[in-house]
Amino acid sequence: MAQCTAPSQGHRTASGRAACPACGGRGSYRSSYPSYGGSSYDRSSGESRYRSSSGGSSGGTSRRTRAGRSVSYTPTEWRTVQPYAEKAAQQAHVNPDHRDLFLCHAWPDRQGSAADLHAHLKTNGATVWFSEEDIPLGSLMTREIDKGLRNSRIGIVLVTPALLESIKNEGIAEKELAVLLGSNRVIPVTHGVTFDQLYDVSPMLASHAGLSTAESSLDDVAAKIAAAAAALPAL
């Protein structure tokens, strides 16, 4: 039986589909990739299309942040964050002094989108390791980052165009990402990039379900992450 070449070679063009011995140009290849921001990613012919999941919180759940804000998840969003919420609760019992979150970001974003996400996370009651606040002047950056990674329960990766460039150039953010991926405690937050861009640069990171600011504000995404990390019972 002929094997479809989409998983290894892709069907990004009509000619690519036509050359496939299994598909031969008939239909398109669909693959179930991780969900972002309550939407399902549909990679057909290299096109970025998002299908909205069922509206409202029917079938999902609600939680609250430590700041008292109630957050409702769609079913898809809850499937994304539930494993991390369970890990956070377990680690909060074992390591009560650890930070909730480690924020991995590109250096150019430190005073822009990363600072905004950090502020929203703190407003929603999360404790966050953030390089701009947690690396003392004169200290060795890599050593402090290593300490922050070790003493945080969950890693958040703010995926921006600058972050993708840092990964390509094997910058500090790429090294942080390697540790987080190895720990299986990482939630990507895509901000201003497409799934294709992320997948083409880091398939491993793209394999982790996460959240996106494409359909929700940065504040809403931060609240959902903060509620998941709060180790509080569901409402």
C-alpha positions in Angstrom: 0.0 0.0 0.0 1.4 3.4 -1.0 2.5 5.5 1.9 1.5 9.2 2.2 4.6 11.5 2.1 2.9 14.4 4.0 4.4 13.6 7.4 8.0 13.7 6.0 7.7 16.0 3.0 4.6 18.0 3.5 1.8 18.9 1.1 2.3 22.6 1.0 1.7 22.9 -2.7 -0.5 21.3 -5.3 2.5 19.7 -6.9 3.5 18.3 -3.6 0.2 16.6 -3.2 0.2 15.4 -6.8 3.6 13.8 -6.3 2.4 11.8 -3.3 1.9 8.1 -4.2 -1.0 7.8 -1.8 -2.9 11.1 -2.3 -2.0 11.8 -5.9 -3.6 15.3 -5.7 -6.9 13.9 -4.3 -7.9 15.9 -1.3 -5.6 17.4 1.2 -3.6 16.2 4.1 -5.0 17.1 7.6 -3.1 16.6 10.8 -4.1 17.2 14.3 -1.6 19.6 15.8 -1.7 21.1 19.3 -4.5 23.6 20.0 -3.9 27.2 20.6 -6.2 29.7 22.2 -9.3 27.5 22.0 -8.8 26.8 18.2 -7.6 23.7 16.4 -4.8 24.1 13.9 -5.5 22.7 10.5 -2.4 22.3 8.3 -3.7 21.7 4.8 -1.5 22.6 1.8 0.7 24.7 4.1 -2.2 27.0 4.9 -2.8 28.4 8.4 -6.5 27.9 9.2 -8.0 27.9 12.6 -11.3 26.3 13.4 -13.0 27.8 16.5 -14.0 25.3 19.1 -17.4 25.3 20.7 -18.3 28.7 22.1 -18.6 29.5 25.8 -17.3 27.2 28.5 -19.6 24.3 27.9 -17.7 21.1 28.5 -14.7 23.2 29.8 -14.1 24.4 33.3 -13.6 27.5 35.4 -10.8 28.4 37.9 -9.8 31.4 39.8 -6.5 33.2 40.1 -5.0 34.0 43.5 -6.1 37.6 42.8 -9.7 36.3 42.8 -10.4 36.6 39.1 -12.6 33.9 37.7 -11.4 32.4 34.4 -13.4 30.2 32.1 -11.7 27.8 29.7 -13.1 26.4 26.5 -12.9 22.5 26.4 -9.8 22.8 24.2 -8.1 25.3 26.4 -8.7 23.2 29.5 -7.3 20.1 27.8 -4.2 22.3 27.1 -3.6 23.6 30.7 -5.0 20.8 32.8 -1.8 18.7 32.9 0.1 21.7 34.0 -2.4 22.6 36.6 -2.0 19.1 38.1 1.7 19.4 38.0 1.6 22.8 39.6 -0.6 21.4 42.4 1.8 18.5 43.0 4.9 20.7 43.0 3.3 23.3 45.2 3.0 20.6 47.9 6.6 19.4 47.4 8.3 22.7 46.7 6.2 25.4 48.3 8.9 28.0 47.9 9.3 27.7 44.2 8.0 30.3 41.8 4.8 29.4 39.8 6.3 30.3 36.4 9.6 30.8 34.6 9.1 33.3 31.7 11.3 32.5 28.8 11.5 35.2 26.2 13.8 36.8 23.6 16.1 39.6 24.8 14.5 42.2 22.4 11.1 41.5 24.0 12.3 42.2 27.6 10.9 45.7 27.8 8.0 45.1 25.4 5.7 42.1 25.1 7.6 40.0 27.7 7.3 42.8 30.3 3.6 43.1 29.5 3.0 39.4 29.9 5.0 39.5 33.2 2.9 42.3 34.5 -0.4 40.6 33.6 0.7 37.4 35.3 1.7 39.2 38.5 -1.6 41.1 38.4 -3.4 37.8 38.4 -1.5 36.6 41.4 1.2 34.4 39.8 4.8 34.4 41.1 7.1 34.7 38.1 10.8 34.4 37.5 11.6 37.2 35.0 15.1 38.1 34.0 14.5 41.9 34.1 13.7 41.7 37.8 15.6 38.6 39.0 19.1 38.9 37.6 21.1 41.1 40.0 23.5 43.6 38.5 27.0 42.2 38.1 25.8 38.6 38.4 26.5 35.8 35.9 23.4 35.7 33.7 23.6 32.0 32.8 24.0 31.0 36.4 21.0 33.1 37.5 18.9 31.7 34.7 19.8 28.2 35.7 18.7 28.9 39.2 15.4 30.4 38.0 14.7 27.3 35.9 15.5 25.0 38.8 13.2 26.9 41.2 10.1 27.3 39.0 7.3 24.9 38.5 6.2 25.6 35.0 7.9 27.3 32.0 6.2 29.8 29.8 7.8 30.5 26.4 6.7 33.7 24.8 6.9 32.9 21.1 7.5 36.1 19.1 9.4 36.8 15.9 12.3 37.8 18.1 12.2 34.5 19.9 12.2 32.6 16.7 15.3 34.5 15.6 17.0 33.7 19.0 16.3 30.0 18.5 17.8 30.1 15.0 20.9 32.0 16.3 21.2 29.7 19.3 21.0 32.5 21.8 20.3 32.4 25.5 16.6 31.9 24.9 17.4 28.8 22.9 19.3 27.4 25.8 16.5 28.1 28.2 14.1 26.4 25.8 16.2 23.3 25.6 16.1 22.9 29.4 12.3 23.5 29.5 11.6 21.1 26.7 13.6 18.4 28.5 11.6 18.9 31.7 8.2 18.6 29.8 7.0 21.6 31.8 6.6 24.1 29.1 3.6 26.1 27.7 4.2 28.1 24.5 2.3 31.4 24.2 2.3 32.4 20.6 2.3 36.2 20.1 2.6 37.7 16.6 3.7 34.5 14.9 1.9 31.8 13.0 2.0 28.1 13.8 3.9 27.4 10.5 6.6 29.8 11.6 6.9 28.1 15.0 6.8 24.6 13.6 9.5 25.4 11.0 11.9 26.7 13.6 11.1 24.4 16.6 9.0 21.3 15.9 9.6 20.2 19.5 8.1 23.3 21.0 5.3 23.2 18.4 4.4 19.7 19.7 3.4 21.2 23.0 -0.1 22.4 23.3 -0.3 26.1 24.3 -2.2 29.3 24.1 -2.3 32.2 21.6 -3.0 35.9 21.6 -4.4 35.6 18.1 -7.9 35.3 19.5 -7.5 36.4 23.1 -5.8 39.4 24.7 -2.4 39.0 26.4 -4.2 39.7 29.7 -6.7 36.9 29.2 -4.0 34.5 28.2 -2.0 35.5 31.3 -5.1 35.0 33.5 -5.7 31.5 32.2 -2.0 30.6 32.8 -2.0 32.2 36.3 -5.2 30.3 37.2 -3.7 27.0 36.1 -0.6 27.6 38.1 -2.4 28.8 41.2 -2.9 25.2 42.6 -6.4 26.2 43.6 -9.4 23.8 43.1 -11.6 24.2 40.1 -14.8 26.3 40.6 
